[in-house]
Amino acid sequence: MPTPRIEVDLTKIKDNAQALAELYHSKNISICAVTKVICGNLSIARTLTEAGITMLADSKIANLKRFRSGQIDAELLLIGTPLLSQASEIVIYADISHNSELVVIDELAKQAKMLGKMHQIILMIELGDLREGIMPEDLDATVREILKLSSIKLVGLGTNLACFGGIEPTDKKMDRLSQLADEIETKFHLHLEYISGGNSANYDWFKTTKHIGRINQLRIGESIFLGVEPLYRQRIPNLHTDAFSFVSEVSELKTKPSIPYGIQAQNAFSHTPIFKDQGNMQRAILASGMQDVDVSGLAPENDINILGSSSDHTVIDPKNTHLKVGDELRFNLNYASLLAAMTSPYVQKTFNSIYEREGIL
């Protein structure tokens, strides 16, 4: 098979999605599957809907468009910060979008009116992570303006934590979001369908809280695909952590000095690397690099050491693995590595499923 490649175990993804949906449903919280990391892959999207997931969320219009054209049976949510320049496409391809800017919401309303549609929005609230969201003190005024727009329906409040500033979702944060939802509903005589409390990082909060408040939705990506919670990257019990494997091929195997020789300057990525003197040693080259995957997030299944990488080469110490040119090495990936590999057009995607293999991007 061609390399480098990502091998995707759709059965394990389905198992994880079903297990997480059941877990969160035990406290009346629904999950929306965040698909950013799969780069619009239809095989994986179908697997999620087969697992009972009814809403998919992505930050790229191109991926939502792919889901639409692929007839994926799910409600589509645009997460992240919508672009003013994409307002028309957002209304066409997203059923719901996260929003924090009135100028964008106003343009969404104009585009929705022209298209004869009602566009739903979840208003994002800033609770400390300092990514997207309006400040809580601006909520009343913002809602008042939104309610003037005839083609926009405010269906929820949400917040995002842990992604940018690493701020943990806690009872205090979730209680604050619940309080704001209560206040808005009472003041403006609304019913908010979604109180979206966060993402995979909410796992520890969910497991320890005695009262979920108004939180009834979480946006789950990393836990489905990698089986871990993102705060400390601990495995969630009974979930698969190996649904994705990165495979790369040995292209060179030679004995060389362990320290580069000559006048040293910066390498291809503006770093000045430091090497340990181990005398002459066997060194193997894998035919993949930073164009293909975030090498720093790879965990080898074999007993080897990664020495460094350039754009399309990764140099390893093969230790006692008796590698040969043409051998393949397999790696587990963290979220950053998976995102890079799924996005790279140079990495083939293969599946263990009867689904048609639409994943070659």
N, C-alpha and C positions, 0 to 999 in steps of 0.2 A: 504493500500500500504506500501511497505517496507520503512524504514527510516534508516539513513538519505538519502535524495534524492534531486536532482535538477529537478525542473519542468521547461521545456523549451517550450515557446510559439513561435512556428515556424512562425505563422502569423505575430507576432509583429516584428520578425527578418526580415522577408521579407519586411514588410512595411518600416522599417528603412533603409534597403539596397536600396530599390527603391527610397525613398525620398532623400537619400544622393547622389545617382547616378545622379538624376535629378538636385539637387542643384549644385553639382560641374560641371556638364556638361554645366550649364548655362554660365560658363566662359571657356568652352572647356577643362576642366580637367577630365580625366577618373579616376575611382577609382579601386584599386586592394584590394580585401577583405583579411585582415590579419586574419588567422585562428588559430593562436597559442593557443588562449584561449579555443578553442573547442576540442582540443586534437584529431584531425583527425576524428571527428564525421561525418559520411556520411549523416545522415539526415539533419544536419545543412548545410553541404556543398551543398547538392542538393537544399536546400531552397535558398541559395545565387545565384546559377546559374539560378533558376527559377525567381529570381528577376532581372535577366539580367546581373549579374556580370560575366565577361568573364575571369578574372584572379584571382587565389587564391594564397596567399603567406603564407609560413610557415617556421619556423626555424628548424623543425625536419624532417629529411629524412623519418622517420617511418610514419609520417603523409602524406607526399607526396606519399609515396608508397601505403598507404591505399586509397588515392584518385584515384591513377592509377588503383588499383585492383578493386575499386568500380565503375570504369568507369564514374568518375565525368567529365562532359563536360566543362573543363576550362583549360586555360594555367596555368602551375604551376611554381611559382617563389620561389626559396630558398632565404630567407632573413637571416639576421644575418651574422656571419662570417663563411664561409665554412671551414670544416676541411680537412686538407691534406689527412688524412687517409680515407676519405669518397669520394674521387674524382670520383671513378668509379660509385658509387651509385648516386652521384649528376648528372652526365651526363645521367644516365639511367632514373632517376625519375623527374628531374627538367628541364623544357624548358629553364629557365633563372636562373641565380644566381647573388646575390650581391657579389662583391669581392673587396678586398683591399690589397692582398698580391700577388706579382708576382710569388712566388714559388708555390702557390696554383693554380694560373691561368695557369702556365706552366704545372702542373700535370693534370689539367682539359683538356688542349689541347692534351696531350699524350693519356689520356683515351678516349677522343672523337675521336681521329684519329684511335685508335684500334677498336672502336665500329662503325666506319664509320659514325659519326655524326658531326654536327656543333653545338657547345654549345654557347649560347648567354650569355653575361655578362653585368651587370650594374656596373660601377666603382663607388665606394662610396667615397665621398669627406668629409673630416673633416672640419666642419664649426663652431666648438666651444663647442659642447656637450661632446666631448672627449670620445665617444664610438668608433665605427668602422669608418674607412675612411683614405685615404691618405691625406697628407698635400697638400694644393693647389699648393705650389711651386714645388711639385714632379709630378704634373700631366703630363706635357709634356713628361718627361722621361719615365713615366709609360706607357702612350699611345703608345709611340714609340716602346716599347718592346712588348706590346700586339699585335700590328699590324704585327709583325713578325710571329705570330702563325697562322698557316693555318686552324686550327680546332676551332678557337675562333672568335666569332663575337662580337665586342663592339657595343652594341645597345643603351647605355644610360649612363648618369651620375645621381647620386643620393646623397642625404645626409640624415642624421638622427639627429633630434633634440628633446629635451624635455625628452627622455627616461632615460638617465643616469644623466646628469648634470642639467636637468630642464631648459635648455636654450630655450627661445621662438623662434619659427620661426617668422621672421620679414621681412619687405620689404628689409632691408639691406642684410639679409641672402639669401633671394630668388633672389635678384638682383645679388648677387655674384655668385650663382650657374648658373644663366642664362648667365652671362658674361663668365664664364669658358666654358660653352657649346659652345657659339659663337666662342670663341678663338680656341677651339679644332677642331671644324668643319672646320674653315677657314684654320688653319695651316695644318691639315692632310687630307683635302678634304673628310670629313666624313659627313654622315647624321645620327644624333642620334635620334632614335625613341622615347626614353623615357628620359624626364628630370623630375626625381622623387623627388619632393620637400619635402617629409616628410610623416607625418602620421596624425592621428586624431587631434593632437595638432595644425595642420595648420588651424583649423576652423576659429579662430579669424582673422588670417592674411587674409584668403580668403574673409571673410565678409567685411573687412575694406580696403583692397588694391584697388587701382585704376588701377593697371597694374600688371598682373600676370607674365609678362616677358615670359620666355621660359617654365615655369612650366606647364607640361601637364599630370602629374600623381601624385596621392597621395595614400598612403597605409593606408587603414582605417580598424581598428579593434574595438577599444573601443566604438567609436561612433555608429557603427552598432549594437553591442551587448548590450550596456548599455545606449545609447541615450544621452551621455554627451560628452563634449570636455575635454581633459585630463589636461589642464593647471590649471584650477580652479574647475573642475568637475561640471560645470554648465550645466543644461539641454539644449539641442538643441531644439528649437521650433518645435513642431509637431512630435517629436520622442518619442517612448516608452522607458521608463526607467525600465520597469519591465518584460522584456522578459524572465528573469531567476529568479526563486525563490528557496531558500534553505529551506528545511523542516526538522525539527528535532523533536524527540519524548521525552516527559517527562518520565524519568525512576525512579525518586524518588522525593517525596515531603514531607518535614519534617520541624518542627520548631527546630532551632538550634541557638547557639550563633552567633552573627555577626562577632566576632573576633576569629580567631584560638587561641587555648590555648596550652601552653607548650613552650619549647625552640624553637625559630624560627630560621631556617637556609634558604637556598635557596630552591626554588621549583623545579619541574621537568625540567624547562626550564632556570635554572640558574638565576632566578630573586628572589628578596626578596620583596614580595608584601606588600602593605600597605592597611589596612582595616579601615573603619570608624565604630566606636562603635555605633550601633543602638539597643543594647540590644538583646534579643531573637527575632528572625524573621523567617518567612517562607522562606525556600530556596528550589528551585527546581533544579534538575539535568537533563540536556538534554544529550541524548546518542550520542553525537558527540563532537569532539574536534579538536585539531591541526592536527591529522592524516587525517581529513576529509576536513577542510576548514580553512582559515585564519579568526579566530573568530573576530579579531579586525576590520575586514571590513564588518561585518554583521550589518544590520540595521533592528531591529525587527518591524513587522507590529503591534504587540500588545504593550500595555503600560507596558513594563518590563524593568529591568536593567540587563545587563550582568555583573556579578561580577568577572568572570575570567574563565580560562579553563586549562585543562591538555591535554594529548594526545587524550583521547577519552571521556572526560566529559566536559561539559560547565555548570557552576553554575550560576543561575540567581536569581534575586529577582522578584518574580511573581507579586508583588504589589497587585492590586485589581482585578486580572484577573480570580480568582476562578478556577485555573487549577486543573486537576486531573491527576494521573498517567495514561499514555497512550494517553493523549492529544498531538496534534501536534502544533508546532509553526512555523510560516513562517517568512522568512527574505529576504530583498533585499540584494544585494551584490555589493561591489566595484570590481574593476578589479582584484586586488590581490586575493580576496576571490573566485571570479569566476574561476580564473586560478587554484587555489588549489583544489576546489571542482570538477572541470571537470577532473583534472588529477588524483584525488584519486580513486583507485579501490573500495573503500568502500562506495562510494556515487553512488546510482543508478540514472540513467538519464531517465526521462520520457518525452513524447512529446504529443502535442495536435494536431497531424497530422495523415493523412492516410499513411504517409511514414512508411515503415518497421522500427522497433525500433532497429537500430543498435547501439544505444548509450550506452548500458551497457558495461562498459569498465573493 
